[in-house]
Amino acid sequence: MLGYPWPGNVRELENVIERAVVIGQGPELQARHLPFCAPVPGAATGEAGEDQSLEGMEKLHVRTMLERHQWNIARTARVLNIDRTTLHKKIKKFGLERPL
C-alpha cells in the first residue's frame, strides 16, 4: 500500500478499503483483496471472474449493500450516502433484482 501513488487521495483509499472489506471473507484483509495487488495487472476479471472495472465494482458494492440491508432502499441509500432516486437508477442500470 505504501508503494501505490494514491492519485485519488483519501477518497480512493477509503474506496479501496471498503471494497476489500466487501470482497474479503475472513477476519482480516489480504493483499489479494486490494486492486493494485492483483496477480495480473490490468486484468479485466478478478479471482472469481467478477468485473474489476469501476462500473463492475460499483455494481458489486450496490448489490452487496442491498443484500446486507435486506433490500431496504431508504437504509441502503443512507449507508451509500446517495439519494433513494439515485439508488433506484443504479438498480435499474445494473439490472439488479430483489431475490424472491
Secondary structure, DSSP 8 states (H G I E B T S, - for coil): -TTS--TTHHHHHHHHHHHHHHH--SSS--GGGSGGG-SSTT-SB-TTS-B-SHHHHHHHHHHHHHHHTTT-HHHHHHHHTS-HHHHHHHHHHHT-----
